Amino acid sequence: MEPPPDHAYPAHWEADVVLRDGGTARIRPITTDDARRLVSFYEQVSDESKYYRFFAPYPRLSDKDVHRFTHHDYVDRVGLAVTVGDAFIATVRYDRIDARGLPASAPADEAEVAFLVQDAHQGRGVASALLEHIAAVARERGIRRFAAEVLPANGKMIKVFRDAGYTQKRSYEDGSVRLTLDLEPTAESLAVQRGREQRAEARSVQRLLTPGSVAVVGTGRAPGGVGRTVLANLTGAGFTGRVYAVNRAFAEDRREIDGVPAFRSVAGIGEPVDLAVVAVPAAQVPQAVADCGRHGVRGLVVISAGYAESGPEGRARQRELVRQARSYGMRIIGPNAFGIINTAAAARLNASLAPRPPDPGRIGLFTQSGAIGIALLAGLHRRGAGLSSFISAGNRADVSGNDILQYWYEDPDTDVALLYLESIGNPRKFTRLARRTAAVKPVVVVKGARHSGSEPPGHAVPATRIPDATVSALLRQAGVIRVDTVTEMVDAGLLLAYQPLPAGPRVAILGNSESLGLLTYDACLTEGLRPLPPRDLTTAATPDDFRTALSEVLRDRACDAVVVSAIPYVGESGYAGERGATTAEGDGLAAALAAALREAAADAPAKPVAVVHLEIGGLAEALSAPPPRAPAQEAQETHGDHKAQEAHGDHEAQETHGDHKAQEIHGDHRNHREQSPGALGGARIPAYPAAERAVRALAEAVGYAQWRRQAAEPGKVPEFLDDAIDERAAAALIERLLGRAPDPHGVPLAPGDAGELLALYGIRVRPTLPAPTADAAVAAAARLGHPVALKTTAPHLRHRADLGGVRLDLADEAQLRLAHRELTGALGTPAELRPVVQAMAPRGVDTVVRAAIDPAAGAVLSFGLAGAPSELLGDLGHRLVPVTDRDAAELIRSIRTAPLLFGWRGSAPVDTPALEELLLRVSRLVDDHPEIVSVTLEPVVVAPYGLSVLGASVRLAPPPARDDLGPRRLPSY
């Protein structure tokens, strides 16, 4: 057998991965230049691990072994290594074999696989990550099964195979366990992969937010400057760990600065450092990163600017920064970051430029902009809101909003997630993570830079063709609360953090101002809520009157939420809050009214309450003030601080301490997530200066609560077990139509080919016959049967009945000849118009169904009414593919013109079940065949019984890469 020729080095197999403990490593193919690294790696593996690998004592590799393990053809023989720095920490290889277990080439589709992990790195999830990547490589090379021989005593390796989620068989032969794995991904293997991804990425963020020690690299020798500011903020916040100041310009005899130990390098500290805040000029950052990496720093916050935001050279500098940091197993916040904050009592970390950290609270905040971060911190502080954590990622070259969502998902200290995003690096992953997180806690997003081409220059963003309205629809499908401004984000966040979710849209309105009540009523109608008639307490109402009224409406089963409106109390000396003598009266009113409302809300059934107030100074602060602490709670927090100090005092047990602290801070998050948001916030009530803002926040909560109830019982993707779907025949047809060398830009299908492909999925397109002449039109009508339609297919006239390009209900030959003569006489020659004849469909509502593959978001299914509603007004609904039966039903009802489908103004309702089935079939088609990059069905005439697809276009192209289905990997920039 002739050996296959060596293939070029497969650079696309290289990947950075996050391991189980939150550190990073690099996976790459082994090359002929790796002989020295392989020998060094093998020397550091224990005799026991060598025995498990080779089934016999094997103290060293021979020259022949080294050659065999470093020379691969990347097809039948493949080896991958996991590296940290320049050293191997693990390897895996496969060799293609035939049915007798002998070396083979394609079409043999089985390979023998073997792993070896350095003992010091076992237990970090290295082998699991390697299995994902070597399996993906094998599938790419046509290998469908792995076979592995494992000694029964090697329980760790057996567990790696058993827990992977692949279909497998196990047998015992000659004293060893033989495992056979089917490499076709399964729902279980994908769930296992994503579960490991979540735990690893959450752990990597947790390591950044809960360090035992922090070094500020670039602490200035003189007061002021970025480094010195961060150092002051760290110590000023009462950080529970150790802090070090680092600057290579320090005098050799300098021992401290501002009471903090000072060193010329991280290496000089002599103790473990978990987090380094880098605040040196960009040109000095590589040296600082190398210093940190060589001495085991776990993560970096890079405040330094001068990276991708500064132009092409800066972007190249940023890529090198990420590569360098990951090579040492470190993750990065930044560069050009504002910093991070963790208010947990066990951490009290303020590694940021914010001089005053926020109070502890239940809200997590992520921003990509330092300026927006400053504004949000200030705004939340003014509203009395506390934070659990704050991350300002700057250029987000590494850690992104996706990573933070992974962390917040299981963080018991975070009830509400607020994100200001200027770009979304991996939209598919973001919507997946957001959907999962939103199922247990609200996710509120403001998307800046919404217009195409306006992404911040520091961000690497995949190209996308979908408009912002589509992005918004897809986010809402995932349960994300999408708002337009940071003010709206804060408004919604406060309500969601402090109050329970509403059970429905019915809103009770009460207050001491009839006019303000009417404004609130109107705002509720505008936002799609169902307000009850406002209850006017009159301007003479006292706090006791408010308490009584609020208690009554909260106990009323006819309402789901309450908006309280309040203006200053009017007394004999004027209104409370007026300048001068009545100031004390106004302050007293605010305190008394807040106490009354909080008491009523605490004693009544759990329904959300929002307050709208005008000119009542101090009311918002009094309503948002934390409830009094019980003595037991204070004792517990004091005990927690004491434990944190004790834990930080022992650095020799750093890894154990980190795991223990993760459990202490994260705890068991399942019970917490079962509570309604705000359940731990006491009787805090959000206050708003305008009725419209309060009602808009409440409307977002109502919509989110409805989504969450529906998400508890998700829809299903129908199997369509009828004979109308032939997936294999469709795949063969697509392969034939694309050809052996497909055009990477894609090819549009001829109408006949498009109809044939769609028919394989039960989608029937009404046939059309060409009518270049009047005689041809008459012959076509004779074949199809009268009445018929005559229409042009020229691109500029297609679907344009308003321009005269469509003639309907032609009942006989005379009408058809007349229509053909008028059409060609008014609009152009037959060659220009390309007229066709089609049998008339039953009358109904004209709709349009589209599916398209976006390179960033994936496959998107869209629906709307044909013509002006969709083209002029943009009235289209969108859902990510694959859609469920519930998605299809909601998609039809999501457009503003949906009433036309359900009997508007006495018209007959159309067959929406048939329309839902069509949507599901199109979804299934594009999900099964990624080569279908676009489908348009227009018009689809939906009648009271059944529907007719009158026109269809399909475009094929080589399938785009699906990184969301491949092995875990960090994005590369």
N, C-alpha and C positions, 0 to 999 in steps of 0.2 A: 504493500500500500504506500503510495507516494504521500509524503507529508504535505499538508496544505501550506501554501505560502504565508509568510508572516504578514500580518496586517499592520497598518499604521497605528501609532499609539492612540488609543481612544480617549482623548482628553475629556469628552463629555461624561466619562465615568467618574471623574474627580468630583468630590463633594465634601463640604464641611457638614458635620453632624453635631448635634447636642446629645451628650450621653446622659445616663440616668441620674448622675450626681450634679448635672447642670454645667459641667465643663464641656469644652468643644474638642473635637479631633478631626483629622482629615483622612478621608478614604481615597485611595488612588491606586491605579494599576502598578504592579511591580515591574520594574524594567531591569535591563542588564547592568545598569549602573548601581544597583542596590545590593551588590554582593557584600560589601563591608557592613552595611546596615543590617542585613539579614543575619550575618554571623554574630554581630554584637547583640542583636535581639535574642538569638537562640541561646547565647551564653548566659543571659539573665533569666531564662525560663528554668523552673525547678525540675529536678529529675522526675518527680511525679507527673508533672504536666507533659514532659517529653514521653514518658511511658504511655500515658493516655493517648498521645498522638500517634506513636509508632508501634504500640503494643509490645514493646521490648525496651530494655535499657538502650538509650541512644545519646551518649554524652555530648557528642559533637557532630557537626555536619561535615561530610567529606566534600572534596572539591567537586565531585560528580553531583552530589546533592545540591550544592550551591548553584551549580550551573543549571540543573533541572528546575530549581525553584525560582530562578530569575530569568529564564528564557521561556517566553510564551508566544504563541501565535495569535492570542486574543480572540480565538474562535473555538478551537477544540481544547486548548489548554490556557487557562486564565488564572492569574493570581492577583489578589488585592491585598493591600496593606493599610493598616490604620497607623497614622503618625501623629505624634505630638512633638513639636519642634522639628528636629531633623531625624528623630529616632522612631523605629518601629515599636509599636506596643502590641500588635496583633496581626495575624495573616490568615488568609483563606485562599484555597485554590480549588478549582475543579478540573477534572480530566474527562472528556467525553468517552463513553464506553459503549460497546455493543451488548447484545443479549447475553454473551458469555462473560462479560466483565472485562473484555480486552479493549485496548485503545482503538478508537474509531473516529470517523468523520461523519458529517451529515450524509445521509438523512437520519443517522442514529440520534435519538432525542433524549438520551439519559446520560448523566454524568455523575462521577463519584466526587464527593466534596469532603474537605477536611479543614478544621480550624485549629489555630494555636493562639492563645492569649497569654501574654505575660502575666505572671502571678500577681504582681503589684496592681494590675489593672482589672483583675477579675472582679465581678460584682458591679461593674460600672455600666453594664448593658452593651459592652463592646461587641460581643458575639452576636447579639440580637440585631444590632445595626448592620453588622457585616452580612448576616444572612439575608436581610432585605436587599442589600445592594448586589450581592453575588447572584441572588435569584433573578433580579431585574436584568443583569448582564446575561445570564443564561437564557432567559426568555428572548432577549434580543438576538441571540445566536441560535435560536431554534431548539433549545433544550427545554424539555417539558417536565422532566423528573430529576430529582437528586436522590442518590443513594449514599448512605453513610454507614460505616462500621464503627460502633462505639462500644467500649468496654462497659459492662454492667456497673462497675464502680464509678464511672464517670457521670455521676448524676447531674452535674451542672450542664454538661453538653446535651444530655438527653432532654433536660428541661427546656433548653433553648429550642430544640426542634419541636418538642411537644406543645410549647406555648405559642408557636408562631402562627397558628390558625390555618395552616395549609392542610389539605386532605392528605392523610398519611397512613402507611401500613408499617407494622412492626413484627419482626420475627427474630428468633434466636438461632444462631448458626455458629458452631465451633467455638462456643464460649464467648461470643460477642452478640451485641444487639444490632440487627440490620434494620435500618430505617429507610423507608422510601417516601419521599415527599412529592406530591403533585404541585408544581409551581404555578398553576393557574390561580390568580388571586381569588379569594372567596370573601364573602361578607364578613366572616370571622377574622380572616387575616387582615383585612382593611381596618376593622375595628381595633384589633390588637395593635396594629401599626400606629393608628391615630391616638390610641390611649397612651402608648409609650411616648409619642411625640408630645402630648399634652403634659405628661408628668415631667419629662425632661426639660421642656421649655419653661414650664412654671417653676421648676427648681432653679433654673439658670437665673430667672428674674428674682426669685426669693434670695438667692445668694447675693445679688446686688443690693437688695433692700434691707437685708438683715446681717450686715457684716459684723464680725467681732472686733475688727480693727480697720482703721482708715488712714492712709497716707495721702497728704496733699502735696503733690509733686509740682513745684513751682511756687512755693510759698515765698513771697517777697521779703527781702531783708528790711525794708522800710514799710511803715504803715500804708495801707491802701493797696490797690491792685487786686486782680481777680483772685489769685491764690490766697492772699492774706484774708480777703473777704470770706472765702469759703471756709478757711480755718476758723475764723471768728464765728461764723454761723454754726459750724459743727459743735464747737465748745459751748456756744451760747444756748443751743437747743438742749443741752444736757445729754449728749450722746453717751450711751451706756457702755461703749467699748473704749478701746485705746485709740488715740489720735497721734499722728506723727507729722512733723513738718519736714519736707525734703526740698533741698535746693543745692545743686552742685556748686553754687557760688558762696555758700556759707563758709565762714572761716573754719579751719580745721578744729579749732578749740571751742567752737560754739556748741553748747549743749542744749539750749532751749530757746524758744521764742514764744512770747505771750503765754508762758507757762506750759508749753507743749514741747516734748522732746524733739530736738532738731538733728537732722542728719544730712550728709552730702549726697547720699544715694539710698535707694531702697535696700540695696545689699548691706549697707552699714547698719540697718536697724537690728538685724540679728534675731528677729522674731517673726512669726508668720504675719503677713498682711493680707487681708481679705479683699479690700477695695482700695483702688488708687484713683484720686481725682487729679487729672492731668491739666495743668493750667500754665503751660509753657508755650513759647512761639512754635508755630507749626514745624519749622525746620528742626526743632529740638525734640519733637515728639517721638520719632523713631528710637532715639537713644533712651528716652524715658520708658517707652514700651518694652524695649529689650531688657532694661534693668528690672522692670516689674515682672516680665515673663520668666526670666532666669531665676527669680526668687519666689516663684509660686503664687504671685498675686492672682486672685480669682476673677476679678472683673475691673473694668475701667469706666470712669465717667470723664469724657474728654470735653473740657470746656473750650479748648483752643479752637480758634477760627482759622480761616485760610484754606479751606478744603473745597469741596465741589461747588459751594456757593460762590467761589471766586473765579471759576472758569475751568477750561480743560486741564491745565496743569494741576489745579487743586483737585479736580476729580480723580486724576491719576494718583495723586498723593493720598486721597481718601481710600482708593482701592488697595493701595499698598498698606495703609494703616489697618484695614480690616484683615487682610491676609496675614500680616505680622502678628496681630493680636490673637487671631484664631489658631495660628501655628503653636502658640503657647497655651492653648486651651482657655483663653479669656474671651468674654463677651464685652461689647462696648455699648455704652450709652453715648450718643453723639456721632461725630464731633459737632462742634458749634452748639453744644447743649447748654441749657440753663441749669440743669442738675436734677437731683432726685431727693424726695422727702419721704420718710416713713414715720408716722406719728405713734406707732405702737409703743406701749410702755416699755417693752423689752428691747426697743431699739432707740427711739427718739433721735432719728437720723435726719439731719438737714445738711446734705451734701449739695447745696445749691447756692445761687446768688440771692435768694430771698432772705432778707435780713430777719424777718419774723416768720417762723413756720406756722402753718395753720393749726388750729386746735384739733385734737382727735375727733374723728367723725366717721360716718358710714359711707362716704362718697370717695371713689377713686377717680383721679383726674390724670389724663394723658394728653399732652399737646406736642405738636411738632414745632411750634413757634414759641420762642422765649418771650416775645412781646405779648402774645396772647396769653401765655402762662402767667405773666405778671398781672395782667388785667383780670384774669379769672381768679387768681388767688385773692386779689384785693376785693373783687366783687363778692366772692363767697364769704370773705371775712366780714364785710359790711352787712351781709344778710345773716350773720351768726352761724354759718355752716362750717362744720369741721370736715377734715379729710382723713381717710385711712392712709392714702399714699398719693404721691404726685411724681410724675415723670415727664420731664421735658426733653425730648429726644433729639432736638436739633435736626441734623441731616439724616437721622435714623439710618445710618450706614449699616448697622447690625440689628440691635434690638429695636423692634417696631411695635406698632399697636397690636399686631397679632400675638406677639410674645406676652404683652401685658394682659390681653384678654385670657390667655392661657393661665396666667397667674391669678387674675381676679376671679376666674371661674370657681376656684376652690378656696379663695381667701375668705374666711368667716368674718373678717373685719370690714369687708366691702359689700354694701347692699346695692349700690348703684354705680354704674360705670359711665363716666363722661369722657368723650374723646373728641378733641379738635384735630382733624386730619386735613392736611393739605394735599396728600396723595395717599393712594392705597397700593402698596407694592405688589401684593398678591391678592387680587379681589376674590378669586375663588376660595382661597383659604380663609380670607376675612369673613365672607358671608357664612361659611361653614362654622367657624368659631363663634361668630356673633349669634347665629341661630342657637347653638348649644348653650351659650352663656345667657341669652335672652330667655331661655326656657326656665331659668332659675333666678335671674335678677335683671333689672332693666339696663339696657345699653342705649345711651343717648349720644348721637353723633352730630357734629357740625362739620360739613365738608367745605373747606376753603378751596380756592383755585378751581372753581367748578367749570370754568370754560376751557375748551380744548386748547392745548398749547400754553396754558398759563401756570403749569406746575412750577413750584419753586426750583431754582436751578440746583440746589443741593440734593435733590431727591432723584433716585433712579426709579423710573416708573415705566412699566410696559405700555406699549402703545394700545390705545383703545379707540374703538369707533363708535361706541354707544353714547348717546347724549346723556346729559345730567339727569333728565327726567327718568330715563330708564334706570340709571344707577339708583335713584331714589326709590323706584318701585321694587327693585331687587333687594335693597336694604330692608324695606318694609316687609317683604316676603320673609326675610330672615328674622323678623321681630325687632329690628333696630328702630328706635325712635329717631327719625331724621328731622332735624330742625334747621332753620336757615341762619340763625345768629347765635352768638355766644350768650346773649341775654336770654334768649329762649331756652338755651341749654341749661343755664343756671335755674331759670324758672321751673322747668320740668324736673330737673334734678332734685330741687328742694322738695317739691311735692312728693316725688317718688321715694325720697329718703325718709321723710317724716311721716307720711300718711300711708294707710293701707290702700290696696288697689280697689277701685270701684267695681261693684258687681254689674253695673249697666250704665246707660247714658242718662238716666233720669236725675235731674239736678234741682234741688230745692234752693231757693234764694230768699234770704232774709236780711234785714238791715234797717237802719234808721234814716234812710234817704230813698224816697220813692224814685227819684230820677236815676240815682246810681243803680237801684234795683232794675229799672227798665233797661239801662245800658247793659247790665249783666245778662238780662233775659235775651236781648238782641244778640249779644256776643255768643251765647249758647246756641241759638239758632244758626248763626253763621258757621259755627264749628261743627254742626251736625249733631248737637246734643238735644235732649228733650227736656227743656226747663219747665218746672211747675210755675204757676202764677206767683210773682214775687210777694213776699209777706212784709208789709211795711210796719215797723215798730214805732214809727214817728220819731221826730228829732228829740223828743223828751225821754226816749228810752234810756234806762239806766243799765249798768253792767248786769244787774240781776235779771232785767228783762231779756237781755241777750242770752244769759245762761239758760233761762227757762225756755225761750224759743228754740235755741239750738238743741237742747235736750229733747224737745218734742219732735222736731223734724228728723233728728237722728234715729229716733225710735219708730218713725213712720215707714212702713214697708213700701210705700209708694215712691220713695226716693232712694238713690244710690250714692249721692254725694251732695255736699252743701257748700254754697258760696255765701259767706257773710260779708256784707258791705257796711262800712262804718264811716261816719263823718264826726267831727268834734261835737260834743254835747253842747247844746245851746241853753245857757242859763241867763239869769237876770243881768249879769255883768258882761254879757257877750258870749262868744263861743270859747270853749275850753281850748287852749293852745294859742290864743291870741297873745300878741306881745304885751309885756308889762305885767300887770297884776295877776293875770290868769295863767301864767306859765306853770306855777305849781299845780294849779287845777288840771292843766293839760297833762302834766306828768302823772298825776294821780289817776286821771282817767285811763291813760295807757296801761298802767300797771293793773288797775282794777278790771278793765275790760279784758286784758290778756289772761288774767287769772280766771275770770268767769268762763271765757271760751275754752281754755285748756281744761278746766274742771268738767265742763259739759262733754267735751270730746273724749275725755278719759273715761267717764262713767257710762257713756252710751255705746251702743253696738259699733263695731269697727267699720266706719265709713269715712272716706276722705273729706277733710274740711280745708277750705282755702279762705283767706281773708283779703278783702279789697278795702283799703283805707285811704282816706284823703286828709292830709294835714293833721294827722295824729302822731306827733313826734314821740319816738320811743316805743310805739306799739310793735313794730316789726321785731325790734330787739327783744322785747319782753316775750313775744310769742315764740321766738326761736331760741331763747335761753335754755340751756340744758336743765332737766329736772333735778331737784335736790338729790344728792348722793346718799344712799343708805350707808350706815357705818360699816356693814359687812362688805360693801363694795369697795370702800376706801381701804379697808384692811387687806382685801384681796389684791388691789393694785399695788399697795406698798410691798406686800409679800412678793408680787411679781417683779418689782424693781429690784428687790433684794436678790431674788433668784437670778435675774439677768446679770447683776454685778458679779455674783459668784461664778456664773457660767463663763463670763468674759475673763475671769481671772485665771483660768486654766487653759493655756493654749496648746499644751501637749496633747490634749484630747480634742483637738479642733474639729476633726471630722465627726466624732461622736457628738460633740457639742452642737455642731451645725444641724445634724439630723434631729437631735432632741429639740433644738429651738424651732425647727420647722414644724414639729408636731405641736409644740407649745403655742406657736403663733397661729398655725393653720387649724389645729385641732381636728375635730370631726365636723366637716362643713355640711354634711347632709341634713342634720336637724335644723341648722340655721337656714338653709335654703328653702326648707319647707314653710318657714314663716313668711308672712307678707312683708314687703319692703316697709321699713319704718317701724316694724314691731319693736325693735330695740331702741327707738328714738324717743320713747315716752310720749308725752302729749304735746310735742313741738308742733306748731302750726305755721305753715309758710304764709307770708303776707306779701301783697303786691300793690303797687301804686296805681294800677289801672285795671279795670274789669277785664279788658281784652286779654291782658297778659295772664291773669289768673285762669280765665276760661280756656285759653289756648293750652296752658299746662295741664289743666284737667282733661281736656279733650285728648291730649296725647296719652294720658294715663288710662282713659277709657279704651282707646284703641289698642294700647298695649295689653291691657287686661283681657280684652276679647281675643287677641292673637294668642295669648298664653293659654287661655281656656281651650282654644282650638288645637294648639300645639300638643296639649295633653292627650289628644286623640287624633294623631296625624292621619292624613289620607293614605291611600294605597296607589301604587302604580299597577294598573291592571295588566294581567298577563296576555289578554286577548287570545284565548285558546281556540279561536275559530280557525277556519282554513284560509282566512283572508290574508294572513301574514306569513310570508315565506322569507325568513331572514337569510337563509343560505342562498336562495336564488337572487335576492337583492344584492348580496355581497358579490356574487359572481358577475352580475350585470354591471355593478359599479367598477369592478376590476377590468372588465372588458371595455367599458366606456372611457376609463382613465387611460388605458393603454400601458405599455411597458415603460415609457418615459413620460410620465404625466407632467403637464405644465404646472410649475409651482404656483402660478397665479390663478390656476383654475380654469375650467372650461364650462360654458353654459350648455345645457343639454337641449337638443332639438325637442320640439313639442311632443313628438311621438315617443322619444326615449324617456322624457320626463313622465309622460302618462304611464308608460310601461313600468317604470320604477315605483311610482306612487301606487299603482294597482297592486303591487306585491305586498302592500301594507293596508289593503282594503280601502284605498282612497281612489274613487273613480272620478275621472275628469271627463265631462261631456265632450264627445268628439267634435272636432271642427273639420270642415273640408274647404280647400282653397277655392276661391271664386274670382280668378283673374278676368273673366269675361261674364257677361250676363248669361250666356248659355251655360257656362260652367256652374254659375250660381244656381240656375234652374235644375241642372242635373244633380247637384249636391242636395238641394231641397227635396228632390224626388227620392233620393236615398234615405234622407233623415226623416222626412215627413213634415208636413206643414202643421202648425205655423212655425216659422223659423226667424232667426235674427241674422242680420247682415252687419258685420262690423269690421273695422280696420284693425290691423295688428302692427301698424307703424308705431315706433316707440313714442313719437310726439303726440299721437292721437289715442294711444291705448287706454282703455277704460274712460274715455272722455266723451260720454254721451252729450255733455253740454256743448261740445263743439260740432256735433252732428256726425260723429264717427261711429255711432251705433244706431241701427234701425231695428225696431222690435215688432213682434206680432205680424209678420208678413204672412198673410193667410193663403195667398195663391201666387201663381206665376206672374200675373200682371203686376201685383204689388211689388214682387221681388225685382222684376226688371226695372220698374220705375225707381225703386230705391237705389239700385245699382247705378242707374244713369245719373241720378241726382248726386249720389255720393262721389262718383268719379268726376262729375262736372264741377262740383263745388270745392273739393278738397285736394284733388290731384289725380295723377294717372294711376291705373291699377298697380303698376310696378312700384310706385311710391307708397301707396296705401296698403298693399298686400291684404285685400279683403278676404274674409272667410265667412262661411255659412255655418250656423249652429242651431240645433233644435231648441225651441223655446223651453225654458225651465218654468216650473210652477212659480207663481208670484210670491214674493217674500221680502225679506230685508237683506240688502247687499252688505256683506261683511268681507273682511280681509284677514287672513291668517298668515303669519310669517314666522320663520325660524332662521336664525343666523348664528354663526360661530364668531364670537368676539375673541381676539387673541388674549385679552386680559381676563374677561369675565366668564368665558366659556359659551355654551349654547344657550340662547335666549329665545323663548317663545313669545310672540306678540299677537295681540288681537285687537280689532277695532271695527267700526263701521267703514265701509268703503267710501272713497270720495272725500268730500270736504271735511267731515269730522276727523278723519285720521290724518289727511294730508295738510289741511289748512290749520286746524285747531290742535293737532297733535294729540287727539284723544285716543290714545292707545294704552292698553294694559300689557304688562310684561311679567314673565315668570322664568326662573331658571329651569333648565331641563336636567333631569327628567321631572315632569310635573305629575302630581298625584291627582286622583279624582277630585279631591277637595280643591287643589290648585286650579284645575280646569273650571270648576264651577265658580270660584272666586274671580278668576280672570275675566270671565264673561261679564260678571256683575261689577267689575272694578271701573269700567269706563263711564264717563259722565252721560253718554247717550244710551246706556243700557236699558232705560225704560222703553225704548222703541222695540226691544225684543220681548217685552213682557206685557203687551197690550196697552200701550200708551194711548190715551184719549179714545178708548173704545176699539182700537184695532185688534185684530186677532193675535194672540201670543204665538210666537214661533216655536219650533221644535228645538229648545235649548239642550235637551239630552243628546240629540243627534249632533249638535254643535260641540258639546263637551267631548263626545266620543271622537270627533274629528281632531280636536286639539290633542287628545291623548295619543291618537295614532301618529300625528305629525311629530309629537314629542318622542315617541318610541322610535320612529324612523331615524331621526337625527341622533338620538342617543345610541342606537345600535350601530350606526355607520358614521363615524367622525369624518369620513371623506365628503359627506354632504355638508357644505359650508353655508348654503343658503337655500331656503325654500320659500316661495311666495304662492299662495293660493288666492287669486283675486279675479273676479268676485266669487265669493261663496254665498249663494242665495239661500237663505234659511226660510223655509216655508212653514206653515202651521204643522205640516207633516213631512218630515224629511228635509234634505238639503241637496243642493246641486253645486258642484265645483265647476265653474265655467272657464277658468283660466289657471294655468300653473306654470311656474318657471323653477328650475332646479339648477344649481351650480355645484360642480364637483371640484375638489382639489386634494392634493396629498394631505393626509390628516395632520393637524397641528399637534405639537407635543403636549402631553397631559401631565404636567408636573404634580398635579394633585393626586394622581393615582400611582405615582412612582414611589420609590423608597424615600424615607425622610432625608431632607437636606435643607441646609440654610440657603437663603437666596445669595447669589453672587452679584456683586456690584462692579 
